[in-house]
Amino acid sequence: MIRIFLVDDHTLIRDGLRALLLADPQFEVVGEASNGQALLDQLATVDADVVLLDLNMPVLDGLATTHRLREEYPHLRILLLSMMTHERTIGRRWRRGRTATYSKTRISTKLYQRC
């Protein structure tokens, strides 16, 4: 079973991702947070394999959170989610060592393949 932590400041996005993931028995949603700091506050007590992380959030955004996760939890796989679809923007995030970046407008079975 793949344990996933959802991080997005929009409850509707988290609800939709949770429903999509829970429809497949290989996934378990082990936690949710509305920003990067809330994720970091909870991770010490949650056993996650993958973090689905929004790029643009208040308090601690996706890039700053990813940097902290790489330092404190190097074993985690990180999938960045963004409303940005511009290839150059997504490419910069990829080159900075992110596991994967997906447009929220194009989430599909590829998400399953990356987990």
Residue pairs with C-beta under 8 A, 6 or more apart in sequence:
1 25
1 26
1 27
1 28
2 26
2 27
2 28
2 49
2 50
2 115
3 28
3 30
3 47
3 48
3 49
3 50
4 21
4 27
4 28
4 29
4 30
4 48
4 49
4 50
4 51
4 52
4 115
5 29
5 30
5 31
5 32
5 33
5 39
5 42
5 43
5 46
5 48
5 50
5 51
5 52
6 14
6 17
6 18
6 29
6 31
6 32
6 33
6 52
7 32
7 33
7 34
7 35
7 36
7 38
7 39
7 51
7 52
7 53
7 54
7 57
7 62
7 65
8 14
8 17
8 34
8 52
8 53
8 54
8 57
8 81
9 34
9 35
9 54
9 56
9 57
9 58
10 54
11 34
13 54
13 81
13 104
14 32
14 34
17 52
17 107
18 29
18 32
20 107
20 111
21 27
21 29
22 29
24 112
27 115
30 46
30 47
30 48
31 39
31 42
31 43
31 46
31 48
33 39
33 41
33 42
34 57
35 57
35 58
35 59
35 60
36 53
36 57
36 59
36 60
36 61
36 62
36 64
36 65
36 68
37 59
37 60
37 65
38 59
39 51
39 53
39 65
40 60
40 65
40 68
40 69
40 72
43 72
43 73
48 76
49 76
49 77
49 115
50 76
50 77
50 78
50 79
50 115
51 69
51 76
51 77
51 78
51 79
52 79
52 81
53 62
53 65
53 66
53 78
53 79
53 80
53 81
54 62
54 80
54 81
54 82
55 61
55 62
55 63
55 80
55 81
55 82
55 83
55 84
55 93
55 101
56 62
56 82
56 83
56 84
57 65
60 68
62 80
62 81
62 82
63 93
63 96
66 78
66 80
66 98
69 76
69 78
70 78
70 97
77 99
77 114
77 115
78 98
78 99
78 100
79 99
79 100
79 101
79 102
79 111
79 114
79 115
80 93
80 98
80 99
80 100
80 101
80 102
81 101
81 102
81 103
81 104
81 107
82 89
82 90
82 93
82 101
82 102
82 103
82 104
83 103
83 104
83 105
84 90
84 103
85 103
85 105
85 106
90 101
90 103
93 101
94 100
94 101
99 114
100 114
102 110
102 111
102 114
